[in-house]
Amino acid sequence: VQLQASGGGLVQPGGSLRLTCKVSGLTFEAFADSSFAWFRQAPGKEREGASCVNKDDSKDYYLGSWKGRFTISRDNAKNTVYLQMASLEAEDTAVYYCATSRTGYCSRNFWHYDYWGWGTQVTVSS
């Protein structure tokens, strides 16, 4: 199973980005039965769980500052997970990773997840 995160880049404060996590190596059914999360790791900080979508398409958001600004979604037909980010702030600067759990359920804990992507850098700066 491979997860390829993309869509990061340099954006000004207040700007928007959409991150994409393309998943390969899972059948349509296995993808649909899995949960997918976005974590992030800022310089000098620990990796933290940010958002997750369960197999039933319910969403969890673990960072209070994300509510109303970020939206996670999944497209089972495309084996792809998205993170739409708006109103970006300098504090959002980090490497963003996508991860998947075969349980189909979400957790904010990194050890819950079975496979990880390499990450994509998001830098918010003027």
Secondary structure, 3 states (H helix, E strand, C coil): CEEEEECCEEECCCCCEEEEEEEECCCHHHHHCCEEEEEEECCCCCCEEEEEECCCCCEEECCHHHCCCEEEEEEHHHCEEEEEECCCCHHHCEEEEEEEECCCCCCCCHHHCCEECCCEEEEECC
